[in-house]
Amino acid sequence: MTVSENMIPVKVEDISPIKKKLSFDISWSEVKKELDSVYKDVGKKAKVKGFRQGKIPRNILESMYKEYAQEETITKLVNKYYWDALKDNNIAAVGQPDIEQKGLDEERNFTFTATVEVEPAIEPKGYVELDLVKEEHDVIDADVEKRLQEVRDMFATMEEVEAERGIGEGDFAVIDFEGTLDGNNLKEMKADNYLLEMGSKTFIPGFEEQLTGMKKGQTKEIKINMPDDYHASHLAGKEVVFSVALKNIKEKKLPNVDEKFIKNFDKYETLDDLKKDILKTLEEENRAQSTTTLKNLIIDKLLEANEFEVPPTFVNRQVSFMIADMQRRMTMRGMKQQEPSELYTRFYDLYKDDALKVVKTILLIKSIADQESVSVSDNEINEKIKEIAEQRAQSYESLKKSLVEGNMIEDIKSEILNTKVFRLIEDKANITIVKK
């Protein structure tokens, strides 16, 4: 048991590696002092017929505002002693506490408990002398040619199909659609002017196939048996009926890759210059992919070697980030924006495992940094901001200002710390290079 600055005994119990319970016992004299202060404030603002404002007797105030005064007193007492107790006991609470109390009783101490989630204390292991295989990929001519075709595709034009014909693979359909389940409209299955590439397999299985042959201006009812593993559990395995209107058919026209094509670029004089730059870019991408693959392998080995609980608050927060990113991508593709709370309930199960892995990785990397005394200096942060500013063709001052205003400096610091920790693990590892 400890005593806070306010001389209030606080009992701290470890319920689990990620939960602590704080029990408070506040004397009636302290409670009365706070209650009197609340009634004093109430008396200054209350208006009671027959009494001047600020001169209302206490017994009158109690008869009219007792419930409010007690609730306000409890709130003030909890806030007053809870935060002091966290500070005095060096407890880094995660999220809001779960408060339990039974109200105020005249002439009796006020007791309450606060149960809080905390970060687990991790003693990381298994990160030294890891046996790792690092794949390195060489760029071949076919890779360069494939990327050249992708560049060519970027300069393609979309033209309306003038011929009176049905839509087929390779065409682009401009459609309005709305899905229903058992006759009820599905808000998340509705979009206008949605651009769908036929044959891309980017939509629900079976949808594109039933569009084949439709002509511009036609409408059609499409029945789809949703996959059993569909991410929205309320639709998995169900039959959804789509009303689809084909508003337009477009086709892609590709330019010829010749010296005329090079005029689209300021930095290249010849087609050979473009190919050399593509080769350089592909080599950089392969190195980055090799680094990412190795990093993921390290993460898997670390998670396998370290078992620990994580606060559900962290996982829920990460799920929210992932769902927000999903909604942003859905909106960009023309899907109707939905309420975050509705999406959270619907997609939580889909993202929770990945979110748990992300949270565990973050906590593990942080614990390794602490154990190995890895830190990030202000100078390193500033150098990273300068690097990002140069990549974005932006001034260092304006970028740093926007990062500070957006509370993003801590993210920059975390990125640098992660890089240093992974480099440390690699330096201590036994790495076998395999050429692919």
BAKEFI-400189 format. One line per field, with one value per residue (C-alpha): x, y, z; residue in one letter; residue number from 1. Coordinates in pm, 1 decimal, decimal comma. Example, Ala and Ser with C-alpha at 12.3 -4.5 7.8 and 13.67 -1.06 7.14 Angstrom:
# residues 2
c1: c(1230,0; 1367,0);
c2: c(-450,0; -106,0);
c3: c(780,0; 714,0);
rest: c(A; S);
nr: c(1; 2);
END
This chain:
# residues 436
c1: c(0,0; 125,8; 19,5; -32,3; 58,7; -292,6; -221,9; -479,0; -390,1; -379,6; -360,2; -218,3; -283,3; -148,8; -453,6; -262,3; 51,4; -161,5; -402,8; -367,6; -634,2; -605,5; -818,6; -880,8; -1012,1; -1087,0; -1171,8; -1507,7; -1331,0; -1183,2; -1518,0; -1702,0; -1452,1; -1512,8; -1890,1; -1903,0; -1707,2; -1954,8; -2256,3; -2086,6; -2054,5; -2413,7; -2537,1; -2371,1; -2555,6; -2885,3; -3207,0; -3473,9; -3789,9; -3796,9; -3418,7; -3150,2; -2893,8; -2592,6; -2793,6; -2986,7; -2971,3; -2775,8; -3075,9; -3275,0; -2989,4; -2960,9; -3330,8; -3307,5; -2952,8; -2838,9; -2802,8; -2612,5; -2385,3; -2294,4; -2221,3; -2006,4; -1820,1; -1749,4; -1619,1; -1389,1; -1261,1; -1190,4; -1007,6; -818,6; -677,5; -666,3; -418,7; -197,7; -188,6; -77,4; 205,6; 312,8; 320,7; 478,1; 182,0; 146,5; -224,1; -348,4; -685,3; -954,6; -993,6; -1287,5; -1420,0; -1632,0; -1788,3; -2105,7; -2175,3; -2145,7; -2272,8; -2291,8; -2004,7; -1839,7; -1522,0; -1563,4; -1407,0; -1361,0; -1147,2; -990,2; -890,2; -651,6; -476,9; -98,1; 176,8; 322,0; 673,5; 861,6; 1207,4; 1276,6; 1460,5; 1555,3; 1671,5; 2045,4; 2217,3; 1903,7; 1949,3; 1803,1; 1777,1; 1780,6; 1657,6; 1806,4; 1637,7; 1823,5; 1647,7; 1619,3; 1520,4; 1166,5; 1122,1; 1226,3; 992,6; 700,5; 757,1; 788,5; 443,9; 312,0; 454,4; 291,7; -36,2; -13,7; -40,6; -334,8; -653,1; -1003,6; -1239,3; -1608,8; -1701,0; -1908,0; -2001,5; -2330,9; -2187,9; -2188,5; -1923,3; -1639,9; -1306,5; -1063,8; -1344,7; -1422,8; -1779,6; -1925,0; -2205,4; -2453,5; -2534,8; -2718,6; -2730,4; -3016,7; -3032,9; -3376,1; -3526,7; -3344,9; -3110,2; -2741,7; -2585,4; -2233,8; -2323,4; -2428,6; -2226,6; -2278,4; -2047,5; -1830,5; -1550,4; -1493,9; -1232,6; -1376,7; -1154,2; -967,1; -1130,8; -1134,2; -1501,6; -1712,6; -1664,4; -1931,2; -2021,3; -1809,4; -1911,8; -2280,3; -2208,6; -2055,2; -2265,9; -2462,2; -2500,5; -2480,0; -2804,5; -2920,2; -3013,2; -2989,1; -3054,7; -2753,0; -2768,0; -2445,7; -2381,9; -2137,1; -1825,5; -1846,8; -1530,6; -1651,3; -1508,8; -1853,5; -1988,2; -2354,8; -2322,7; -2099,3; -2266,9; -2582,3; -2744,9; -2721,4; -2924,8; -2770,4; -2959,4; -2702,0; -2726,7; -2453,5; -2415,9; -2116,6; -1854,8; -1499,7; -1186,4; -820,4; -609,1; -233,7; 33,9; 321,5; 650,7; 887,7; 1096,5; 775,2; 657,6; 973,9; 852,5; 610,2; 909,5; 1142,2; 1421,4; 1478,9; 1637,0; 1603,1; 1411,2; 1733,0; 1749,7; 1401,7; 1495,1; 1811,3; 1607,5; 1352,1; 1636,9; 1768,9; 1419,9; 1355,2; 1687,4; 1596,2; 1251,5; 1404,2; 1640,9; 1348,9; 1140,9; 1431,6; 1464,4; 1090,3; 1082,7; 1376,2; 1209,7; 888,5; 1091,9; 1256,8; 916,6; 777,8; 1078,5; 1056,3; 684,9; 745,7; 1013,3; 820,2; 476,2; 299,9; -40,9; -123,3; -380,5; -708,1; -720,9; -408,4; -555,7; -890,8; -713,7; -509,1; -824,4; -977,1; -670,7; -697,0; -1070,0; -1024,0; -763,6; -1000,4; -1279,8; -1047,4; -961,7; -1328,0; -1430,9; -1160,1; -1308,9; -1653,6; -1810,4; -2042,5; -1887,7; -2025,1; -2032,7; -1701,4; -1886,5; -2087,2; -1773,2; -1590,7; -1860,6; -1878,9; -1508,0; -1355,2; -1313,6; -1146,3; -872,9; -819,8; -550,0; -342,6; -390,0; -269,8; 43,4; 116,5; 73,7; 290,9; 562,8; 560,4; 588,8; 864,5; 1074,6; 1032,3; 1143,7; 1451,6; 1540,0; 1518,1; 1724,5; 1993,1; 1986,6; 1889,2; 1762,5; 1687,7; 1843,2; 1682,5; 1953,0; 1853,1; 1490,1; 1583,7; 1800,4; 1510,1; 1275,1; 1529,2; 1542,8; 1163,1; 1145,0; 1396,1; 1196,9; 880,9; 1053,2; 936,8; 1124,6; 1248,6; 1081,4; 735,7; 745,5; 858,5; 588,2; 317,1; 457,5; 455,5; 100,7; -16,4; 157,9; 362,3; 710,9; 666,1; 587,8; 915,0; 1099,2; 935,5; 1030,0; 1395,7; 1396,5; 1248,4; 1511,8; 1793,5; 1657,9; 1613,7; 1965,5; 2095,8; 1919,0; 2057,0; 2410,6; 2383,4; 2219,9; 2360,6; 2234,0; 2252,6; 2212,3; 2010,4; 2000,7; 1667,6);
c2: c(0,0; 349,5; 699,4; 974,9; 1339,8; 1395,8; 1143,5; 898,6; 528,2; 354,7; -21,8; -143,1; -501,1; -678,6; -854,3; -976,7; -875,3; -612,4; -504,7; -327,9; -249,4; 62,5; 74,5; 408,9; 485,0; 856,9; 987,4; 1151,7; 1479,0; 1493,4; 1397,9; 1663,8; 1929,5; 1850,9; 1821,4; 2161,5; 2313,3; 2171,0; 2304,7; 2642,7; 2651,9; 2531,6; 2803,2; 3075,2; 2970,6; 2826,8; 3027,0; 2944,9; 3148,7; 3344,8; 3350,6; 3579,7; 3413,9; 3308,7; 3323,4; 2996,6; 2785,8; 2457,9; 2242,7; 2391,0; 2321,6; 1964,9; 1901,6; 2020,7; 1933,3; 1644,3; 1389,3; 1634,0; 1749,3; 1393,6; 1291,4; 1601,2; 1534,5; 1175,2; 1288,9; 1544,8; 1297,8; 1028,0; 1270,8; 1425,2; 1103,0; 868,1; 1073,2; 1138,7; 765,4; 684,9; 936,8; 831,0; 461,1; 511,0; 345,8; 415,3; 349,9; 247,8; 404,4; 501,1; 327,3; 109,2; 284,1; 104,9; 291,9; 268,6; 637,1; 864,1; 787,3; 1052,4; 1033,6; 741,1; 711,2; 709,1; 404,2; 330,7; 112,8; 189,6; -100,1; 0,5; -166,5; -126,7; -220,2; -562,7; -576,5; -768,0; -920,2; -988,2; -1303,3; -1489,8; -1187,9; -1263,5; -1494,9; -1566,4; -1801,4; -1612,3; -1661,5; -1344,1; -1370,4; -1135,8; -1104,0; -1016,2; -808,6; -972,9; -829,9; -964,0; -762,4; -443,2; -514,0; -583,4; -254,4; -71,7; -201,5; -79,1; 267,7; 251,2; 159,9; 478,1; 685,2; 491,5; 680,7; 566,6; 596,9; 522,1; 221,5; 355,2; 18,7; -135,1; -440,7; -626,7; -572,3; -824,5; -897,2; -605,7; -348,4; -105,9; -93,0; 225,1; 97,1; 194,0; -93,1; -167,9; -495,9; -635,6; -921,6; -1078,2; -768,1; -526,4; -266,6; -297,6; 47,6; -95,3; -259,9; 54,6; 276,5; 511,2; 551,6; 263,7; 181,1; -194,7; -356,5; -670,2; -969,5; -803,5; -1030,7; -738,3; -761,2; -1032,6; -1370,0; -1424,0; -1055,1; -973,7; -1293,0; -1199,1; -852,0; -1008,1; -938,6; -647,0; -340,9; 26,3; 148,9; -195,5; -292,9; -637,7; -828,6; -1029,9; -1297,3; -1371,4; -1640,3; -1463,8; -1664,9; -1852,3; -1671,9; -1324,2; -1059,4; -922,3; -1211,5; -1105,7; -1161,5; -1470,8; -1761,1; -1555,9; -1478,4; -1108,8; -970,0; -677,1; -432,5; -318,4; -43,9; -39,1; 333,7; 319,3; 90,4; 215,4; 61,8; 138,4; 270,1; 218,2; 439,1; 290,6; 268,9; 454,9; 771,4; 973,7; 813,0; 942,0; 1300,4; 1240,3; 1264,1; 1555,7; 1347,2; 1102,1; 1170,9; 820,4; 498,6; 344,7; 612,4; 512,3; 143,2; 214,4; 411,3; 129,6; -116,2; 104,8; 141,3; -234,1; -305,3; -59,3; -219,5; -567,4; -454,1; -299,9; -617,2; -829,5; -607,5; -625,1; -1004,2; -1037,5; -799,8; -1006,5; -1323,2; -1159,9; -1052,5; -1406,6; -1550,7; -1287,4; -1347,6; -1722,1; -1677,4; -1426,8; -1503,0; -1221,6; -1060,8; -722,3; -464,9; -506,3; -124,2; -130,2; -398,7; -219,3; 103,7; -70,1; -229,5; 119,2; 243,0; -48,3; -3,7; 370,1; 289,3; 36,4; 293,9; 548,9; 300,4; 200,5; 565,5; 626,7; 340,1; 496,7; 304,4; 498,7; 617,5; 449,1; 522,3; 422,3; 249,9; 40,3; -61,6; -140,8; -384,4; -547,8; -586,6; -628,3; -1006,9; -965,2; -736,3; -840,2; -1104,8; -873,8; -591,4; -815,9; -900,7; -532,5; -439,2; -728,2; -632,3; -268,3; -365,8; -619,5; -374,0; -116,2; -367,0; -467,9; -99,7; -51,5; -362,3; -267,2; 106,1; 202,7; 560,3; 832,8; 1179,2; 1507,5; 1539,2; 1202,6; 1314,5; 1640,4; 1456,8; 1222,3; 1519,3; 1677,0; 1351,2; 1334,7; 1704,3; 1647,3; 1351,4; 1562,7; 1870,7; 2058,1; 2289,2; 2146,2; 2425,4; 2382,5; 2002,0; 2012,1; 2265,7; 2043,4; 1736,2; 1918,0; 2047,5; 1696,7; 1535,9; 1325,6; 1376,5; 1075,0; 864,0; 976,3; 886,6; 540,8; 475,2; 558,4; 347,0; 47,8; 76,2; 84,9; -215,0; -427,9; -331,9; -438,6; -775,7; -828,4; -741,0; -1008,2; -1266,8; -1548,8; -1453,6; -1679,9; -1500,7; -1686,5; -1553,8; -1580,2);
c3: c(0,0; -86,2; 11,7; -247,0; -209,2; -73,8; 206,0; 70,2; 107,3; -231,8; -266,8; -600,2; -714,3; -1021,9; -1166,6; -1472,0; -1668,3; -1843,3; -1567,5; -1234,8; -977,8; -762,7; -446,2; -274,2; 74,9; 120,5; 466,2; 531,8; 620,3; 267,1; 113,8; 318,2; 214,4; -155,0; -107,2; 67,9; -222,0; -474,4; -280,7; -261,0; -640,7; -681,2; -443,0; -650,9; -968,1; -839,0; -866,0; -607,2; -570,5; -243,2; -197,3; -328,9; -557,3; -345,6; -19,0; -49,6; 272,4; 249,3; 343,5; 52,8; -188,0; -60,7; -114,4; -474,6; -589,7; -370,9; -653,8; -876,0; -590,7; -494,6; -854,1; -905,4; -579,1; -678,9; -1017,8; -855,6; -595,5; -852,7; -1082,2; -792,5; -647,7; -945,2; -1149,2; -846,1; -773,5; -1129,2; -1101,1; -750,4; -847,9; -1194,1; -1365,7; -1739,7; -1789,6; -2133,2; -2210,5; -1962,3; -1624,0; -1522,9; -1210,1; -950,8; -656,5; -447,8; -395,1; -91,3; 258,7; 532,5; 783,1; 598,4; 397,3; 21,6; -144,8; -511,5; -735,3; -1071,7; -1294,9; -1572,4; -1862,0; -1872,2; -2113,2; -2033,8; -1891,7; -2162,6; -2130,0; -2499,5; -2598,2; -2912,3; -3112,0; -3099,2; -3350,7; -3551,0; -3847,2; -4142,0; -4518,0; -4726,8; -5083,9; -5343,4; -5683,0; -6002,5; -6269,0; -6611,8; -6951,1; -6919,4; -6597,5; -6774,4; -7065,7; -6831,7; -6648,0; -6980,1; -7073,5; -6739,2; -6812,9; -7154,5; -6985,3; -6774,8; -7092,6; -7228,1; -7306,1; -7220,0; -7513,5; -7536,6; -7747,7; -8032,6; -8181,6; -8073,2; -7904,0; -7574,1; -7313,0; -7288,1; -7122,8; -7136,5; -7155,7; -6875,6; -6747,9; -6599,7; -6377,6; -6110,9; -5877,0; -5555,7; -5367,0; -5159,0; -4909,8; -4859,6; -5018,7; -4787,2; -4938,4; -4846,7; -4808,6; -4833,8; -5166,8; -5352,2; -5586,4; -5880,5; -6180,1; -6061,2; -6306,2; -6333,6; -6555,4; -6707,7; -6641,1; -6355,6; -6095,7; -5852,7; -5764,8; -5600,7; -5778,6; -6041,7; -6082,2; -6388,4; -6566,1; -6549,5; -6692,1; -7006,6; -7313,8; -7165,8; -7386,8; -7301,2; -7143,4; -7030,6; -6675,9; -6529,1; -6208,9; -6097,3; -5828,1; -5642,3; -5384,6; -5152,3; -5057,6; -4727,8; -4611,2; -4717,2; -4481,9; -4387,9; -4180,4; -4218,7; -4595,2; -4597,4; -4776,3; -4850,1; -5184,6; -5269,2; -5558,2; -5746,2; -5965,5; -6223,7; -6486,1; -6753,9; -6825,8; -7056,8; -7212,8; -7245,5; -7391,0; -7337,7; -7626,7; -7582,2; -7745,8; -7945,0; -7753,7; -7983,8; -7992,9; -8016,4; -7691,4; -7515,5; -7572,0; -7284,5; -7047,7; -6979,7; -6823,0; -7111,8; -7449,7; -7592,0; -7536,9; -7407,0; -7133,2; -7019,6; -7009,5; -6806,9; -6554,3; -6533,3; -6466,9; -6185,6; -6032,7; -6046,5; -5875,7; -5597,4; -5563,1; -5542,6; -5267,8; -5079,7; -5125,3; -5002,8; -4695,3; -4624,4; -4660,9; -4422,0; -4177,5; -4182,5; -4123,5; -3820,7; -3687,0; -3718,8; -3534,3; -3260,0; -3205,8; -3194,2; -2925,2; -2711,8; -2571,7; -2387,0; -2341,4; -2491,2; -2376,0; -2570,6; -2595,9; -2815,0; -3040,8; -3073,1; -3159,5; -3430,0; -3573,5; -3596,0; -3790,5; -4033,1; -4089,4; -4145,6; -4412,5; -4570,6; -4583,7; -4743,2; -5018,8; -5064,9; -5095,6; -5358,3; -5559,6; -5553,1; -5265,4; -5038,1; -4710,5; -4398,8; -4026,9; -3857,0; -3570,6; -3817,0; -4006,0; -3681,1; -3571,4; -3913,3; -3984,5; -3638,8; -3670,0; -4009,5; -3879,5; -3515,2; -3580,0; -3799,6; -3549,4; -3265,6; -3465,2; -3532,0; -3164,3; -3044,8; -3291,5; -3179,5; -2812,0; -2883,8; -3085,0; -2809,4; -2543,7; -2747,8; -2789,5; -2412,1; -2340,2; -2592,7; -2501,9; -2856,3; -2873,2; -3127,1; -3103,8; -3208,6; -3473,7; -3626,5; -3637,8; -3809,5; -4064,8; -4144,4; -4192,2; -4429,1; -4626,8; -4655,6; -4749,7; -5030,7; -5162,5; -5165,6; -5308,9; -4999,4; -4764,9; -4435,4; -4235,7; -4387,7; -4356,7; -3994,6; -3911,7; -4062,7; -3882,2; -3548,2; -3603,4; -3698,4; -3397,4; -3640,7; -3495,8; -3268,7; -3577,6; -3738,1; -3418,1; -3407,1; -3769,9; -3700,8; -3384,0; -3568,8; -3843,2; -3585,5; -3393,6; -3706,8; -3818,7; -3476,9; -3504,6; -3856,5; -3741,7; -3471,0; -3700,9; -3915,2; -4261,3; -4567,0; -4901,9; -5165,3; -5521,5; -5703,9);
rest: c(M; T; V; S; E; N; M; I; P; V; K; V; E; D; I; S; P; I; K; K; K; L; S; F; D; I; S; W; S; E; V; K; K; E; L; D; S; V; Y; K; D; V; G; K; K; A; K; V; K; G; F; R; Q; G; K; I; P; R; N; I; L; E; S; M; Y; K; E; Y; A; Q; E; E; T; I; T; K; L; V; N; K; Y; Y; W; D; A; L; K; D; N; N; I; A; A; V; G; Q; P; D; I; E; Q; K; G; L; D; E; E; R; N; F; T; F; T; A; T; V; E; V; E; P; A; I; E; P; K; G; Y; V; E; L; D; L; V; K; E; E; H; D; V; I; D; A; D; V; E; K; R; L; Q; E; V; R; D; M; F; A; T; M; E; E; V; E; A; E; R; G; I; G; E; G; D; F; A; V; I; D; F; E; G; T; L; D; G; N; N; L; K; E; M; K; A; D; N; Y; L; L; E; M; G; S; K; T; F; I; P; G; F; E; E; Q; L; T; G; M; K; K; G; Q; T; K; E; I; K; I; N; M; P; D; D; Y; H; A; S; H; L; A; G; K; E; V; V; F; S; V; A; L; K; N; I; K; E; K; K; L; P; N; V; D; E; K; F; I; K; N; F; D; K; Y; E; T; L; D; D; L; K; K; D; I; L; K; T; L; E; E; E; N; R; A; Q; S; T; T; T; L; K; N; L; I; I; D; K; L; L; E; A; N; E; F; E; V; P; P; T; F; V; N; R; Q; V; S; F; M; I; A; D; M; Q; R; R; M; T; M; R; G; M; K; Q; Q; E; P; S; E; L; Y; T; R; F; Y; D; L; Y; K; D; D; A; L; K; V; V; K; T; I; L; L; I; K; S; I; A; D; Q; E; S; V; S; V; S; D; N; E; I; N; E; K; I; K; E; I; A; E; Q; R; A; Q; S; Y; E; S; L; K; K; S; L; V; E; G; N; M; I; E; D; I; K; S; E; I; L; N; T; K; V; F; R; L; I; E; D; K; A; N; I; T; I; V; K; K);
nr: c(1; 2; 3; 4; 5; 6; 7; 8; 9; 10; 11; 12; 13; 14; 15; 16; 17; 18; 19; 20; 21; 22; 23; 24; 25; 26; 27; 28; 29; 30; 31; 32; 33; 34; 35; 36; 37; 38; 39; 40; 41; 42; 43; 44; 45; 46; 47; 48; 49; 50; 51; 52; 53; 54; 55; 56; 57; 58; 59; 60; 61; 62; 63; 64; 65; 66; 67; 68; 69; 70; 71; 72; 73; 74; 75; 76; 77; 78; 79; 80; 81; 82; 83; 84; 85; 86; 87; 88; 89; 90; 91; 92; 93; 94; 95; 96; 97; 98; 99; 100; 101; 102; 103; 104; 105; 106; 107; 108; 109; 110; 111; 112; 113; 114; 115; 116; 117; 118; 119; 120; 121; 122; 123; 124; 125; 126; 127; 128; 129; 130; 131; 132; 133; 134; 135; 136; 137; 138; 139; 140; 141; 142; 143; 144; 145; 146; 147; 148; 149; 150; 151; 152; 153; 154; 155; 156; 157; 158; 159; 160; 161; 162; 163; 164; 165; 166; 167; 168; 169; 170; 171; 172; 173; 174; 175; 176; 177; 178; 179; 180; 181; 182; 183; 184; 185; 186; 187; 188; 189; 190; 191; 192; 193; 194; 195; 196; 197; 198; 199; 200; 201; 202; 203; 204; 205; 206; 207; 208; 209; 210; 211; 212; 213; 214; 215; 216; 217; 218; 219; 220; 221; 222; 223; 224; 225; 226; 227; 228; 229; 230; 231; 232; 233; 234; 235; 236; 237; 238; 239; 240; 241; 242; 243; 244; 245; 246; 247; 248; 249; 250; 251; 252; 253; 254; 255; 256; 257; 258; 259; 260; 261; 262; 263; 264; 265; 266; 267; 268; 269; 270; 271; 272; 273; 274; 275; 276; 277; 278; 279; 280; 281; 282; 283; 284; 285; 286; 287; 288; 289; 290; 291; 292; 293; 294; 295; 296; 297; 298; 299; 300; 301; 302; 303; 304; 305; 306; 307; 308; 309; 310; 311; 312; 313; 314; 315; 316; 317; 318; 319; 320; 321; 322; 323; 324; 325; 326; 327; 328; 329; 330; 331; 332; 333; 334; 335; 336; 337; 338; 339; 340; 341; 342; 343; 344; 345; 346; 347; 348; 349; 350; 351; 352; 353; 354; 355; 356; 357; 358; 359; 360; 361; 362; 363; 364; 365; 366; 367; 368; 369; 370; 371; 372; 373; 374; 375; 376; 377; 378; 379; 380; 381; 382; 383; 384; 385; 386; 387; 388; 389; 390; 391; 392; 393; 394; 395; 396; 397; 398; 399; 400; 401; 402; 403; 404; 405; 406; 407; 408; 409; 410; 411; 412; 413; 414; 415; 416; 417; 418; 419; 420; 421; 422; 423; 424; 425; 426; 427; 428; 429; 430; 431; 432; 433; 434; 435; 436);
END
